[in-house]
Amino acid sequence: MATAAPDTTQRVPVGALLARLGQESNARLRRSLRPLDLRAQEFIALKQLELLGRCSQSELADAVGVDYSNLATLAGGLCDSGLIVRGRDGADRRRYVLELTAAGRRLVARADEAIAAGERELLGALEEGDREQLHALLQRVADGAELCPTASACTE
């Protein structure tokens, strides 16, 4: 049985709300990261690496949602900054593996705190339980659309 399309004549379409909230959330994310001298894409790569643990460059590229060559450039900069280490996989010398350094873990923790403060402000109209539910629902939508996989979606 087919479900009827949502009636958008009496409300703003979900896509329009998500687009506007996405713009605002992205702007707040960038403002939160600026004092840490960290770009959004760098944070996303570091955060995914924290979630995945030691992984290959191609696995991280998939998790971040970027082309492998772009991830290699990004990883090179993060290595130069001392935030990650890149080395050959002992089991497969053709494969590079990445891992957060202690400095990378500390920076991710500081960024998490800054981002959480911005999210609390943006989502201030919601109670804590509602914020958690919203996050879970958005994660399900993102996972279903294969936009930003969770750590469990990537295996070595």
Buried (B, 14 or more C-beta within 10 A) or exposed (E): EEEEEEEEEEEEEEEEEEEEEEEEBEEBBBEBBEEBEBBBBBBBBBBBBBBBEBBBBBBBBBBBBBEEEEBBEBBEEBBEBEBBBBEEBEEEEEBBBBBBBEEBBEBBEBBBEBBEEBBEEBBEEEEEEEBEEEEEEBBEEEBEEEEBBEBEEBEE
